[in-house]
């Protein structure tokens, strides 16, 4: 198991132990794991994203910490969190990750995910200017997710 997997597993265990919330002092946590603090940042930014159902907040300074909150298991709550986290633009890769996670969590079916993805690929949106695609894709995705509620 590599260090990123060890860090992710330790954070998951903290989330499980504390009912979906983990508060981490980056330097202390890095010391316990035996890694550098920047590796903690990497794992958090790559594996604990809004698309994957997490809210990450940080407080800087002497008593600083990183707080990770797992969004509840309620399908509607997860969908609402996703809708709010998408922002004004999204790329095709991020859409794929969101749909994969929704399928894994049994919130939507694989057939539904394929339909949503079919409407949001770069190929389908190729008539739009590249700088416009992400905004149009985000609006369509939000509308489709609302309809799953």
ChimeraX commands (.cxc) that place a marker at each C-alpha (Angstrom):
marker #1 position 0.00,0.00,0.00 radius 0.5
marker #1 position 1.45,3.41,-0.93 radius 0.5
marker #1 position 1.52,6.47,1.33 radius 0.5
marker #1 position -1.47,8.16,-0.33 radius 0.5
marker #1 position -3.59,5.06,0.28 radius 0.5
marker #1 position -2.45,4.95,3.92 radius 0.5
marker #1 position -3.35,8.62,4.41 radius 0.5
marker #1 position -6.74,8.18,2.73 radius 0.5
marker #1 position -7.48,5.09,4.82 radius 0.5
marker #1 position -6.55,6.91,8.04 radius 0.5
marker #1 position -8.84,9.81,7.13 radius 0.5
marker #1 position -11.68,7.38,6.27 radius 0.5
marker #1 position -11.24,5.72,9.65 radius 0.5
marker #1 position -11.45,9.11,11.36 radius 0.5
marker #1 position -14.61,9.90,9.40 radius 0.5
marker #1 position -16.13,6.56,10.40 radius 0.5
marker #1 position -15.20,6.99,14.08 radius 0.5
marker #1 position -16.52,10.54,14.30 radius 0.5
marker #1 position -19.82,10.15,12.44 radius 0.5
marker #1 position -18.68,11.61,9.13 radius 0.5
marker #1 position -16.47,14.44,10.38 radius 0.5
marker #1 position -12.68,14.50,10.70 radius 0.5
marker #1 position -10.67,17.41,12.06 radius 0.5
marker #1 position -6.98,17.18,11.22 radius 0.5
marker #1 position -3.98,19.21,12.31 radius 0.5
marker #1 position -1.89,18.73,9.19 radius 0.5
marker #1 position 1.54,18.71,10.88 radius 0.5
marker #1 position 0.51,16.38,13.72 radius 0.5
marker #1 position -1.28,14.04,11.33 radius 0.5
marker #1 position 1.74,13.95,9.00 radius 0.5
marker #1 position 3.92,13.08,11.99 radius 0.5
marker #1 position 1.65,10.18,12.97 radius 0.5
marker #1 position 1.53,8.82,9.43 radius 0.5
marker #1 position 5.22,9.43,8.75 radius 0.5
marker #1 position 4.93,11.69,5.73 radius 0.5
marker #1 position 5.32,15.35,4.82 radius 0.5
marker #1 position 2.35,17.72,5.31 radius 0.5
marker #1 position 2.07,18.40,1.58 radius 0.5
marker #1 position 1.14,14.73,1.05 radius 0.5
marker #1 position -1.84,15.26,3.37 radius 0.5
marker #1 position -2.92,18.19,1.19 radius 0.5
marker #1 position -2.57,16.11,-1.96 radius 0.5
marker #1 position -4.74,13.29,-0.62 radius 0.5
marker #1 position -7.41,15.68,0.62 radius 0.5
marker #1 position -7.58,17.63,-2.65 radius 0.5
marker #1 position -7.64,14.49,-4.79 radius 0.5
marker #1 position -9.76,12.04,-2.77 radius 0.5
marker #1 position -12.03,14.16,-0.59 radius 0.5
marker #1 position -13.65,16.46,-3.15 radius 0.5
marker #1 position -17.21,17.79,-3.41 radius 0.5
marker #1 position -17.72,15.51,-6.42 radius 0.5
marker #1 position -16.92,12.58,-4.16 radius 0.5
marker #1 position -19.32,13.74,-1.46 radius 0.5
marker #1 position -17.11,15.71,0.94 radius 0.5
marker #1 position -16.94,19.26,2.22 radius 0.5
marker #1 position -13.44,20.43,3.16 radius 0.5
marker #1 position -12.85,23.53,5.28 radius 0.5
marker #1 position -9.60,24.84,6.68 radius 0.5
marker #1 position -8.53,27.27,9.36 radius 0.5
marker #1 position -5.05,28.65,9.08 radius 0.5
marker #1 position -2.80,29.87,11.84 radius 0.5
marker #1 position -1.41,28.51,15.10 radius 0.5
marker #1 position -4.41,26.37,15.98 radius 0.5
marker #1 position -5.19,25.67,12.35 radius 0.5
marker #1 position -6.88,22.54,11.15 radius 0.5
marker #1 position -8.51,20.92,8.15 radius 0.5
marker #1 position -12.05,19.67,8.62 radius 0.5
marker #1 position -13.53,17.08,6.30 radius 0.5
marker #1 position -17.25,16.36,6.41 radius 0.5
marker #1 position -18.86,13.49,4.56 radius 0.5
marker #1 position -22.21,14.52,3.12 radius 0.5
marker #1 position -25.03,12.34,4.46 radius 0.5
marker #1 position -26.19,9.15,2.82 radius 0.5
marker #1 position -29.56,10.62,1.92 radius 0.5
marker #1 position -29.75,10.75,-1.88 radius 0.5
marker #1 position -31.52,14.10,-1.92 radius 0.5
marker #1 position -28.95,15.60,0.44 radius 0.5
marker #1 position -26.09,14.33,-1.72 radius 0.5
marker #1 position -27.73,15.65,-4.89 radius 0.5
marker #1 position -28.33,19.06,-3.32 radius 0.5
marker #1 position -24.72,19.20,-2.12 radius 0.5
marker #1 position -23.51,18.37,-5.63 radius 0.5
marker #1 position -25.74,20.98,-7.24 radius 0.5
marker #1 position -24.40,23.61,-4.85 radius 0.5
marker #1 position -20.78,22.57,-5.35 radius 0.5
marker #1 position -20.75,22.48,-9.15 radius 0.5
marker #1 position -20.32,26.22,-9.56 radius 0.5
marker #1 position -20.73,28.06,-12.84 radius 0.5
marker #1 position -18.62,25.75,-15.01 radius 0.5
marker #1 position -17.61,22.09,-15.13 radius 0.5
marker #1 position -15.53,19.92,-17.46 radius 0.5
marker #1 position -16.47,16.54,-18.91 radius 0.5
marker #1 position -14.01,14.65,-16.70 radius 0.5
marker #1 position -15.60,16.05,-13.53 radius 0.5
marker #1 position -19.05,15.12,-14.82 radius 0.5
marker #1 position -17.85,11.55,-15.32 radius 0.5
marker #1 position -16.54,11.41,-11.72 radius 0.5
marker #1 position -19.80,12.79,-10.33 radius 0.5
marker #1 position -21.88,10.29,-12.30 radius 0.5
marker #1 position -19.62,7.40,-11.31 radius 0.5
marker #1 position -19.98,8.32,-7.63 radius 0.5
marker #1 position -23.76,8.69,-7.92 radius 0.5
marker #1 position -23.95,5.22,-9.46 radius 0.5
marker #1 position -21.64,3.76,-6.80 radius 0.5
marker #1 position -23.87,5.23,-4.10 radius 0.5
marker #1 position -26.99,3.85,-5.86 radius 0.5
marker #1 position -28.48,7.33,-6.21 radius 0.5
marker #1 position -28.88,7.00,-9.97 radius 0.5
marker #1 position -28.76,3.98,-12.24 radius 0.5
marker #1 position -26.04,3.27,-14.77 radius 0.5
marker #1 position -28.61,3.85,-17.54 radius 0.5
marker #1 position -29.44,7.29,-16.12 radius 0.5
marker #1 position -25.75,8.15,-15.85 radius 0.5
marker #1 position -25.18,7.19,-19.48 radius 0.5
marker #1 position -28.07,9.39,-20.58 radius 0.5
marker #1 position -26.76,12.37,-18.61 radius 0.5
marker #1 position -23.23,11.86,-19.92 radius 0.5
marker #1 position -24.48,11.52,-23.49 radius 0.5
marker #1 position -25.92,15.04,-23.25 radius 0.5
marker #1 position -22.80,16.59,-21.70 radius 0.5
marker #1 position -19.79,15.35,-23.67 radius 0.5
marker #1 position -17.41,17.72,-25.41 radius 0.5
marker #1 position -18.43,16.07,-28.67 radius 0.5
marker #1 position -22.09,17.00,-28.19 radius 0.5
marker #1 position -21.20,20.55,-27.12 radius 0.5
marker #1 position -18.58,21.03,-29.87 radius 0.5
marker #1 position -20.69,23.70,-31.64 radius 0.5
marker #1 position -20.24,25.95,-28.63 radius 0.5
marker #1 position -17.13,28.04,-28.08 radius 0.5
marker #1 position -14.71,26.18,-25.75 radius 0.5
marker #1 position -15.03,28.88,-23.07 radius 0.5
marker #1 position -18.85,28.48,-23.13 radius 0.5
marker #1 position -19.04,24.65,-22.96 radius 0.5
marker #1 position -18.28,24.39,-19.25 radius 0.5
marker #1 position -20.95,26.93,-18.31 radius 0.5
marker #1 position -23.61,25.30,-20.47 radius 0.5
marker #1 position -22.59,21.85,-19.21 radius 0.5
marker #1 position -22.87,23.01,-15.58 radius 0.5
marker #1 position -26.36,24.44,-16.14 radius 0.5
marker #1 position -27.59,21.29,-17.88 radius 0.5
marker #1 position -26.06,19.02,-15.22 radius 0.5
marker #1 position -27.63,21.00,-12.37 radius 0.5
marker #1 position -31.02,20.83,-14.07 radius 0.5
marker #1 position -30.73,17.08,-14.62 radius 0.5
marker #1 position -29.61,16.46,-11.02 radius 0.5
marker #1 position -32.59,18.47,-9.74 radius 0.5
marker #1 position -34.85,16.15,-11.69 radius 0.5
marker #1 position -33.42,13.10,-9.89 radius 0.5
marker #1 position -34.68,14.47,-6.55 radius 0.5
marker link #1:1,2 radius 0.2
marker link #1:2,3 radius 0.2
marker link #1:3,4 radius 0.2
marker link #1:4,5 radius 0.2
marker link #1:5,6 radius 0.2
marker link #1:6,7 radius 0.2
marker link #1:7,8 radius 0.2
marker link #1:8,9 radius 0.2
marker link #1:9,10 radius 0.2
marker link #1:10,11 radius 0.2
marker link #1:11,12 radius 0.2
marker link #1:12,13 radius 0.2
marker link #1:13,14 radius 0.2
marker link #1:14,15 radius 0.2
marker link #1:15,16 radius 0.2
marker link #1:16,17 radius 0.2
marker link #1:17,18 radius 0.2
marker link #1:18,19 radius 0.2
marker link #1:19,20 radius 0.2
marker link #1:20,21 radius 0.2
marker link #1:21,22 radius 0.2
marker link #1:22,23 radius 0.2
marker link #1:23,24 radius 0.2
marker link #1:24,25 radius 0.2
marker link #1:25,26 radius 0.2
marker link #1:26,27 radius 0.2
marker link #1:27,28 radius 0.2
marker link #1:28,29 radius 0.2
marker link #1:29,30 radius 0.2
marker link #1:30,31 radius 0.2
marker link #1:31,32 radius 0.2
marker link #1:32,33 radius 0.2
marker link #1:33,34 radius 0.2
marker link #1:34,35 radius 0.2
marker link #1:35,36 radius 0.2
marker link #1:36,37 radius 0.2
marker link #1:37,38 radius 0.2
marker link #1:38,39 radius 0.2
marker link #1:39,40 radius 0.2
marker link #1:40,41 radius 0.2
marker link #1:41,42 radius 0.2
marker link #1:42,43 radius 0.2
marker link #1:43,44 radius 0.2
marker link #1:44,45 radius 0.2
marker link #1:45,46 radius 0.2
marker link #1:46,47 radius 0.2
marker link #1:47,48 radius 0.2
marker link #1:48,49 radius 0.2
marker link #1:49,50 radius 0.2
marker link #1:50,51 radius 0.2
marker link #1:51,52 radius 0.2
marker link #1:52,53 radius 0.2
marker link #1:53,54 radius 0.2
marker link #1:54,55 radius 0.2
marker link #1:55,56 radius 0.2
marker link #1:56,57 radius 0.2
marker link #1:57,58 radius 0.2
marker link #1:58,59 radius 0.2
marker link #1:59,60 radius 0.2
marker link #1:60,61 radius 0.2
marker link #1:61,62 radius 0.2
marker link #1:62,63 radius 0.2
marker link #1:63,64 radius 0.2
marker link #1:64,65 radius 0.2
marker link #1:65,66 radius 0.2
marker link #1:66,67 radius 0.2
marker link #1:67,68 radius 0.2
marker link #1:68,69 radius 0.2
marker link #1:69,70 radius 0.2
marker link #1:70,71 radius 0.2
marker link #1:71,72 radius 0.2
marker link #1:72,73 radius 0.2
marker link #1:73,74 radius 0.2
marker link #1:74,75 radius 0.2
marker link #1:75,76 radius 0.2
marker link #1:76,77 radius 0.2
marker link #1:77,78 radius 0.2
marker link #1:78,79 radius 0.2
marker link #1:79,80 radius 0.2
marker link #1:80,81 radius 0.2
marker link #1:81,82 radius 0.2
marker link #1:82,83 radius 0.2
marker link #1:83,84 radius 0.2
marker link #1:84,85 radius 0.2
marker link #1:85,86 radius 0.2
marker link #1:86,87 radius 0.2
marker link #1:87,88 radius 0.2
marker link #1:88,89 radius 0.2
marker link #1:89,90 radius 0.2
marker link #1:90,91 radius 0.2
marker link #1:91,92 radius 0.2
marker link #1:92,93 radius 0.2
marker link #1:93,94 radius 0.2
marker link #1:94,95 radius 0.2
marker link #1:95,96 radius 0.2
marker link #1:96,97 radius 0.2
marker link #1:97,98 radius 0.2
marker link #1:98,99 radius 0.2
marker link #1:99,100 radius 0.2
marker link #1:100,101 radius 0.2
marker link #1:101,102 radius 0.2
marker link #1:102,103 radius 0.2
marker link #1:103,104 radius 0.2
marker link #1:104,105 radius 0.2
marker link #1:105,106 radius 0.2
marker link #1:106,107 radius 0.2
marker link #1:107,108 radius 0.2
marker link #1:108,109 radius 0.2
marker link #1:109,110 radius 0.2
marker link #1:110,111 radius 0.2
marker link #1:111,112 radius 0.2
marker link #1:112,113 radius 0.2
marker link #1:113,114 radius 0.2
marker link #1:114,115 radius 0.2
marker link #1:115,116 radius 0.2
marker link #1:116,117 radius 0.2
marker link #1:117,118 radius 0.2
marker link #1:118,119 radius 0.2
marker link #1:119,120 radius 0.2
marker link #1:120,121 radius 0.2
marker link #1:121,122 radius 0.2
marker link #1:122,123 radius 0.2
marker link #1:123,124 radius 0.2
marker link #1:124,125 radius 0.2
marker link #1:125,126 radius 0.2
marker link #1:126,127 radius 0.2
marker link #1:127,128 radius 0.2
marker link #1:128,129 radius 0.2
marker link #1:129,130 radius 0.2
marker link #1:130,131 radius 0.2
marker link #1:131,132 radius 0.2
marker link #1:132,133 radius 0.2
marker link #1:133,134 radius 0.2
marker link #1:134,135 radius 0.2
marker link #1:135,136 radius 0.2
marker link #1:136,137 radius 0.2
marker link #1:137,138 radius 0.2
marker link #1:138,139 radius 0.2
marker link #1:139,140 radius 0.2
marker link #1:140,141 radius 0.2
marker link #1:141,142 radius 0.2
marker link #1:142,143 radius 0.2
marker link #1:143,144 radius 0.2
marker link #1:144,145 radius 0.2
marker link #1:145,146 radius 0.2
marker link #1:146,147 radius 0.2
marker link #1:147,148 radius 0.2
marker link #1:148,149 radius 0.2
view
